[in-house]
Amino acid sequence: MSLPTAFAERMEAQLREEWPAFLNALASPAPVSIRFNPLKKANQPENFDKVKWESTGVYLPERPIFTLDPAFHAGAYYVQEASSMFVGEAVRQLVPSGRFIRALDLCAAPGGKSTLLQSVLGANSLLLANEVIRPRYQILRENLTRWGAANTYSSNLDSSAFGQLKGYFNLVLVDAPCSGEGLFRKDPAAIGEWSPDNVQLCAGRQKRILADAAALLEPGGVLLYCTCTYNQKENEENAAWIAGQFGLEPARLALQPDWNILEREWGYQFYPHRVRGEGFYLSAFRRPEGTAFQMPRLKHKSLPGFAPLTRKAVDDLEPWIQDTGSLAFFVNDKGLISAIPKEQEEEAVFLGNALGRIHLGTEIGSFKNKDFVPAHALALSTLPAKSLQKMEVDRQTALLFLKRENINLTPPPTGWALISYQGLNLGWVKGLANRVNNYLPKEWRIRMRIES
């Protein structure tokens, strides 16, 4: 691997006697790790090595073709780099468990850390996942949909657009865009994009995002700042800057010796020769105690772009949703219904008015005249009624379904049915008199060839 000269000189000075081990690590294959979804009961291997700082994470002996695994499409697991799973351990150590938490992932795409936050915080908290770049936001939305949690919200905004939410969040994660030095082994294209000027540009952009993020913390709230890079300018210097600029207090974490994570003055550095993972940096801060956030009196009780679903329509959803009484339903101007936990209804209205427009929880479907057409997101969520018709299929049939091709089902379903693989829902089909229609969204279909 040919490294940029300026990068190599800096890293050699930074690592000293560990420099040869670092080079050897970059020349070795990148480890493959996944994190299982606690919301879904997937077949989990018992003989795979565990990620030391994340109980739901495991290493795979080799990289499979995830596109050809139906369980991947069902959201049974997320393919996530092991070092970055450390965010979950930071949350477990710093954020009180068992209480309602308002969490924001400010730079959330593609969604690995958002889904991790959701798993750690649980169903009783609120998670807003934001991404400013539109194409990356679409990927984030897909991954949140696969994960299937109703207590997630998403937005497509610049960090500067959150001004009305000052002091609102108990937890803010800033996984800032960075120079990507920690990805050189995993993504060789990152080497060609690296330059000292780009490091400087990233550090400045990170400061702007961090400044916006610090204002959003409730007194006592936690800010997590992470990058996938090694240099001091983007890591330690920015961490020191955010603490000094906004009076945040460093929050220290307890590390296990066998984790082999290097503790710095302001944060924690992962190196590929020290851990079974890629380059990663995390620092944690707490805002000093003060007056708790008070939900303001809302001038507008409605949610922009949405209207509450009528009582009759909610009743009509009873055959589709296992517990309509625990959910609040909204319908947008296109007739698409979404569901969130009922106890978060006031929070959703506040967020929607503060941000202008957000995506809510789980898309349920829409009524076409008197008929209900279920959304793909409903199939991948935990919300479908147990009484719904379900068709368990083998791997080959599951892959044909995921290619959006016609599939043979014996006996054929009557009306709407869930396609299931190893107990995991994949999507909807509808049985008609002489055929079975595949309702997988076109943009979700597998495009690669399936080998028998």
PyMOL commands that set and color helices and strands:
alter all, ss='L'
color gray80, all
select helices_A, chain A and resi 5-27+66-68+70-73+83-94+112-121+134-147+159-165+181-183+189-193+196-214+236-246+257-259+311-316+324-326+342-355+376-380+395-402+442-444
alter helices_A, ss='H'
color red, helices_A
select strands_A, chain A and resi 32-36+50-51+54-60+77-79+102-105+126-130+152-155+169-175+217-227+249-250+262-263+268-270+280-286+306-308+327-332+337-341+362-368+371-374+390-392+415-421+424-431+436-438
alter strands_A, ss='S'
color yellow, strands_A
deselect
rebuild
show_as cartoon
